[in-house]
Amino acid sequence: MKEVIEFIKNTPKAELHLHIEGSLEPELMFKLSKRNKVKIPFKSIDEIKAAYNFTNLDSFLKIYYEGSNVLISEEDFFDLTWDYLLKCRQDNIVHTEIFFDPQSHTSRGIAFETIINGIYKALKKAESEFAITSKIIMCFLRHLDEEPCFEVLNEALKHKDKIIGVGLDSSEKGNPPQKFKKLFENAIKEGFLTVAHAGEEGPPEYIWDSLNLLKVKRIDHGVQCLKDDDLVKSLKEKKIPLTVCPLSNVKLCVFNKLEKPKLAVIEGNVYGGGLLFLSCSDFIIAKKDLIFSLTETKRGLFPYQIMHSFSMVMPPKIALKLCVHASTFKSEEAKEYNLIDIITDDIELQIREWKSSIKKGSPNAINSGIKVFNKLYHNNDTIAYLNKELDLLKESDDAKEGIKAFIEKRDPKWK
């Protein structure tokens, strides 16, 4: 698991589910409250941090909206967004699509232009200085009535050059998607892309209604779809993406913890670093005749982390051989190497059988076992060593030549 974390950290990423007001850190909240002479119910930064102990989505939203009160000027919205973008640079996020909630601010007398211009200027600066690209999605607050949302939509029309789409967020329970059917019809007519938060705390029906009534192209969260097999099947068939936020789900008590059995389903070929994700799954189902390929040594690199994760499920010498030879193999060989558990043409049947088997055991005992297993077999010192070696190798002439040859679509010329 540590190898996967390091791999993810170093890999260029896109962030598709980020509420810019929710990125307001306690330090900046306290700074802006003093700058703008806005009273907040906290006497210190530590008090704000202590308040970040939520019982559900609504308890989070209470602090979320209290924090928003310190945002007054265009400079404030710029600073808020810039602070977030600095973290993007640190985490190697190269593209971000952010939500913003104008109604949280226009209701306090803040002009729409003040909000959007501050956010937009920070995004353009990050594109210029860090090569981070971005899009902006405006959200309607679902705990409000539909009528006032039309005013915000009209304001957004003046900034269509900055805003790519509209969404729906805020407290989900008791605020079904059908409240906003006419609003979303209008937004679509005006050319906005549409998304919606649904199935975070709300039932699967909210996901169905978001798709069928609001005609959204993406579901944000959507985790409650697992309670409706027909819905999961429909999402898959229609290729509706979900922007899932596991850590948020735990923090806001949608789920108690993440130490649960992890099932991976492989329906396409797996290359290079993608093989590393096999090591963080507890059970893997794959289709027949898929291709698994290691390419690193052909690029002047070596898949240290993959070799380490492979050696946990197969003899270490075989793991080394596969990596050295930049091996390519199919599903049947992957099963022989213990990289996958089942090869099948009937994915849905195997998923049902796996779920049925898991449900026979004690959830607490299973989760505890997974937690202990990860602690036993993922050594921080080993991961640090592998990362150090990889960083050194990246600076070699062979690595530079290998990557250049790959980009230029030619064979490398080794020295």
C-alpha positions in Angstrom: 0.0 0.0 0.0 2.9 2.4 0.8 4.2 1.8 -2.8 0.8 2.8 -4.2 0.7 6.0 -2.1 4.1 7.1 -3.3 3.2 6.2 -6.8 0.0 8.2 -6.7 1.8 11.2 -5.0 4.4 11.3 -7.8 2.0 10.7 -10.7 0.5 13.7 -12.5 -3.2 13.9 -11.5 -6.5 15.6 -12.1 -8.8 16.7 -9.2 -12.4 16.6 -10.2 -14.2 17.0 -6.9 -13.0 20.1 -5.0 -15.2 22.7 -3.2 -13.1 25.8 -3.1 -14.8 27.2 0.0 -14.2 23.8 1.7 -10.4 24.1 1.1 -10.3 27.1 3.5 -7.7 26.1 6.0 -8.0 27.3 9.7 -4.9 29.5 9.3 -6.4 31.4 6.4 -9.8 31.6 8.0 -8.3 33.2 11.1 -6.1 35.6 8.9 -9.1 36.7 6.8 -11.3 37.2 9.9 -8.8 39.7 11.2 -8.2 41.4 7.9 -11.9 41.9 7.3 -12.9 42.4 11.0 -15.4 39.5 10.7 -16.3 37.8 14.0 -16.1 34.0 13.9 -17.0 31.7 16.8 -13.3 30.7 17.4 -10.7 32.4 19.4 -7.7 30.7 17.9 -6.5 28.5 15.0 -6.4 25.5 17.4 -10.1 26.1 18.3 -10.9 25.9 14.6 -9.0 22.7 14.1 -10.7 21.2 17.2 -14.1 22.0 15.6 -13.2 19.8 12.6 -14.8 16.8 14.3 -17.9 16.0 12.3 -20.8 13.7 12.9 -22.4 14.0 9.5 -22.6 16.3 6.4 -24.7 18.9 8.2 -22.3 19.3 11.0 -19.6 19.9 8.5 -21.7 22.4 6.5 -22.2 24.5 9.7 -18.5 25.2 9.9 -18.3 25.4 6.1 -20.7 28.3 6.0 -19.2 30.0 9.1 -15.9 29.9 7.3 -17.3 31.4 4.2 -18.3 34.5 6.1 -14.7 35.7 6.2 -14.6 35.9 2.4 -15.4 39.5 1.4 -13.2 40.9 -1.3 -11.8 39.7 -4.6 -8.5 39.5 -2.9 -10.0 37.1 -0.3 -11.3 34.7 -3.1 -7.9 35.0 -4.9 -6.0 34.1 -1.7 -8.4 31.2 -1.0 -7.9 29.7 -4.4 -4.2 30.4 -4.6 -3.6 28.6 -1.3 -5.4 25.6 -2.8 -3.4 25.8 -6.0 -0.1 25.8 -4.0 -1.2 22.4 -2.6 -2.0 21.2 -6.1 1.6 22.0 -7.2 2.9 20.1 -4.1 0.8 17.1 -4.9 1.5 17.1 -8.6 -2.1 17.9 -9.6 -1.9 19.2 -13.2 -5.6 19.8 -13.8 -8.4 20.8 -11.4 -12.1 21.3 -11.8 -13.4 23.3 -8.8 -16.9 23.9 -7.4 -17.9 27.2 -6.0 -21.1 28.2 -4.1 -22.0 31.8 -5.1 -25.3 31.8 -3.0 -23.2 31.4 0.1 -21.8 34.8 -0.7 -24.4 36.7 -2.7 -26.8 36.2 0.3 -24.3 38.2 2.3 -24.2 41.1 -0.2 -21.0 40.0 -2.0 -21.2 40.7 -5.7 -21.1 37.7 -8.1 -18.3 39.4 -10.0 -16.2 39.7 -6.9 -16.4 35.9 -6.3 -15.8 34.7 -9.8 -13.0 37.2 -10.7 -11.0 36.4 -7.6 -11.2 32.6 -8.2 -10.6 33.0 -12.0 -7.5 35.2 -11.6 -5.8 32.7 -9.2 -6.5 29.9 -11.6 -5.1 31.8 -14.6 -2.0 32.7 -12.6 -1.5 29.0 -11.7 -1.8 28.1 -15.4 0.8 30.6 -16.3 3.3 29.8 -13.5 2.7 26.1 -12.7 1.1 24.9 -16.0 -2.0 23.8 -13.9 -5.1 23.8 -16.1 -8.6 24.2 -14.6 -12.3 24.5 -15.1 -15.0 26.1 -12.9 -18.3 24.6 -12.0 -20.9 26.7 -10.2 -23.1 24.9 -7.7 -26.7 25.7 -6.5 -27.4 25.1 -2.9 -30.0 22.4 -2.7 -31.3 23.4 0.7 -32.7 26.6 -0.8 -35.8 26.9 -3.1 -35.4 26.7 -6.8 -36.7 30.2 -7.6 -33.7 32.2 -6.2 -31.3 29.9 -8.1 -32.5 31.3 -11.4 -31.0 34.7 -10.4 -27.6 33.1 -9.9 -28.0 31.3 -13.2 -28.6 34.6 -14.9 -25.5 36.0 -13.3 -23.5 33.1 -14.5 -24.5 33.8 -18.1 -22.4 36.9 -18.0 -19.3 34.7 -17.2 -19.8 31.8 -19.6 -16.2 32.3 -20.6 -15.1 31.3 -17.1 -17.8 28.8 -16.0 -18.0 25.4 -17.8 -20.9 23.8 -15.9 -23.4 23.9 -13.1 -23.9 21.4 -10.2 -26.0 20.8 -7.1 -24.5 20.5 -3.6 -25.2 21.2 0.1 -27.4 19.2 2.5 -28.9 16.3 0.5 -31.4 14.7 2.9 -34.9 16.0 2.3 -33.8 18.0 -0.8 -34.5 15.7 -3.7 -33.2 16.5 -7.2 -36.7 17.1 -8.6 -36.8 20.4 -6.8 -34.5 21.7 -9.5 -35.8 20.1 -12.7 -36.7 23.4 -14.4 -33.5 25.1 -13.3 -31.4 22.4 -14.9 -33.5 22.4 -18.0 -32.6 26.1 -18.4 -29.0 25.5 -17.6 -28.7 22.9 -20.4 -30.5 25.2 -22.9 -27.9 27.8 -22.1 -25.1 25.4 -22.9 -23.8 24.5 -19.5 -22.6 21.0 -18.7 -24.5 19.6 -15.7 -23.4 17.5 -12.7 -25.0 16.8 -9.3 -24.1 15.6 -5.8 -26.3 12.6 -5.3 -26.2 9.4 -3.2 -23.8 10.7 -0.6 -26.2 10.6 2.3 -29.3 10.5 0.1 -30.8 7.3 -1.2 -30.1 5.6 -4.6 -33.4 7.2 -5.9 -31.6 10.6 -5.8 -29.0 9.3 -8.2 -31.8 7.9 -10.5 -33.6 11.3 -10.4 -30.4 13.3 -11.1 -29.8 11.2 -14.2 -33.4 11.0 -15.4 -34.8 14.4 -14.3 -31.8 16.7 -14.2 -30.1 15.0 -17.2 -26.6 15.2 -15.5 -23.6 13.8 -17.2 -21.7 13.0 -14.0 -22.6 12.0 -10.4 -20.6 13.5 -7.5 -20.2 11.0 -4.7 -22.8 8.4 -5.7 -21.7 5.8 -3.1 -25.2 4.8 -2.2 -25.6 3.3 -5.6 -24.2 0.1 -4.0 -27.6 -0.4 -2.4 -29.2 -0.8 -5.9 -27.7 -3.4 -8.2 -29.8 -2.2 -11.2 -28.4 1.3 -10.6 -24.8 0.1 -10.6 -25.5 -1.8 -13.8 -27.1 1.3 -15.4 -24.2 3.5 -14.4 -21.7 1.1 -15.9 -23.7 0.6 -19.2 -24.2 4.3 -19.7 -20.6 5.1 -18.6 -21.7 7.6 -16.0 -18.6 8.6 -14.0 -18.7 9.1 -10.2 -16.3 11.5 -8.4 -16.0 9.5 -5.2 -14.3 11.0 -2.1 -13.5 8.1 0.3 -11.7 10.2 3.0 -14.5 12.7 3.0 -17.0 9.9 3.4 -15.2 8.7 6.5 -14.7 12.2 7.9 -18.4 13.0 7.5 -19.4 9.6 8.9 -21.0 8.3 5.7 -18.8 5.2 6.3 -17.1 4.4 9.6 -13.7 3.4 8.2 -11.9 2.3 5.0 -10.4 -1.1 6.2 -12.7 -3.1 4.1 -12.1 -5.9 1.6 -11.2 -4.4 -1.8 -12.3 -6.0 -5.0 -10.7 -5.0 -8.3 -12.3 -5.8 -11.6 -10.0 -5.6 -14.7 -11.7 -5.3 -18.0 -8.9 -3.7 -20.1 -5.2 -4.1 -20.6 -2.8 -3.0 -17.8 0.5 -1.3 -18.5 3.4 0.0 -16.4 2.5 1.7 -13.2 -1.1 0.4 -13.5 0.2 -3.0 -12.3 1.0 -1.4 -9.0 -2.7 -1.1 -8.2 -3.1 -4.8 -8.2 -1.1 -4.9 -5.0 -3.6 -2.8 -3.1 -6.6 -5.0 -3.9 -7.6 -8.0 -1.8 -9.4 -9.9 -4.6 -9.0 -9.5 -8.4 -11.3 -10.6 -11.1 -10.1 -10.2 -14.7 -11.4 -10.9 -18.2 -9.8 -13.4 -20.5 -6.9 -12.6 -22.8 -6.0 -9.2 -21.3 -2.5 -7.9 -21.7 -0.3 -7.1 -18.7 2.9 -5.3 -19.6 6.0 -3.9 -17.9 7.8 -1.4 -20.0 10.1 0.5 -17.6 13.5 -0.9 -18.5 12.8 0.0 -22.2 12.6 3.6 -21.0 15.8 3.6 -19.0 13.9 3.1 -15.7 13.2 0.2 -13.3 9.9 -0.6 -11.7 11.2 -0.9 -8.1 7.8 -0.6 -6.4 6.2 -3.1 -8.8 9.0 -5.6 -8.2 8.5 -5.2 -4.4 4.7 -5.7 -4.6 5.1 -8.6 -7.0 7.5 -10.3 -4.6 4.7 -10.5 -2.0 2.6 -12.8 -4.2 5.2 -14.8 -6.2 8.9 -16.0 -5.8 11.1 -12.9 -5.7 13.3 -14.2 -8.6 10.3 -14.5 -10.9 9.3 -10.9 -9.9 12.8 -9.7 -10.7 12.8 -11.6 -14.1 9.5 -10.1 -15.1 10.8 -6.6 -14.4 14.3 -7.0 -15.9 12.8 -8.4 -19.2 10.0 -5.8 -19.4 7.7 -8.8 -19.7 4.3 -8.8 -21.4 1.9 -11.6 -20.4 -1.8 -12.4 -20.6 -4.5 -13.1 -18.0 -3.7 -16.8 -17.8 -0.1 -16.1 -16.9 -1.1 -13.3 -14.5 -3.2 -15.9 -12.6 -0.3 -18.3 -12.5 1.8 -15.5 -11.0 -0.9 -14.9 -8.3 -1.5 -11.4 -9.6 -5.2 -12.1 -10.2 -7.6 -14.5 -8.6 -10.2 -15.4 -11.2 -10.5 -15.2 -15.0 -14.0 -15.1 -16.3 -16.3 -13.9 -19.0 -19.1 -13.4 -16.5 -17.8 -10.5 -14.3 -21.2 -9.9 -12.7 -21.6 -13.5 -11.5 -18.1 -13.5 -9.9 -18.8 -10.2 -8.1 -22.0 -11.6 -6.7 -20.3 -14.8 -5.5 -17.5 -12.8 -4.0 -19.9 -10.5 -2.1 -21.9 -13.5 -0.9 -18.8 -15.2 0.4 -17.5 -12.1 2.2 -20.9 -11.5 3.9 -20.6 -14.9 5.7 -17.8 -13.5 7.9 -17.7 -11.0 10.7 -17.2 -7.5 9.2 -15.2 -6.4 12.3 -12.9 -9.5 12.2 -12.3 -9.1 8.4 -11.6 -5.4 8.7 -9.2 -5.9 11.6 -7.4 -8.6 9.7 -6.9 -6.4 6.6 -5.6 -3.6 8.8 -3.1 -5.9 10.6 -2.0 -7.4 7.2 -1.2 -4.0 5.8 0.8 -3.1 8.9 2.8 -6.3 8.8 3.7 -6.3 5.1 4.3 -2.7 4.1 7.5 -1.3 5.5 8.2 2.4 5.4 12.0 2.0 5.3 11.8 -0.2 2.3 9.5 2.2 0.5 11.8 5.1 1.3 14.8 3.2 -0.1 12.9 2.3 -3.3 11.9 5.9 -3.9 15.5 7.1 -3.3 16.8 4.7 -5.9 14.1 5.6 -8.4 14.9 9.3 -8.0 18.6 8.6 -8.7 17.8 6.5 -11.7 15.5 9.3 -13.2 18.5 11.5 -13.4 20.6 9.1 -15.5 21.4 9.6 -19.2 19.6 6.3 -20.0 16.4 7.4 -18.3 16.4 10.8 -20.2 17.1 9.0 -23.5 14.4 6.4 -22.8 11.7 8.9 -22.1 12.8 11.1 -25.0 12.6 8.1 -27.3 9.2 7.1 -26.1 7.9 10.7 -26.8 9.5 10.6 -30.2 8.2 7.1 -30.9 11.5 5.5 -31.7 13.9 3.0 -30.2 16.2 4.3 -27.6 20.0 4.6 -28.2 21.8 3.4 -25.0 25.3 4.5 -24.3 
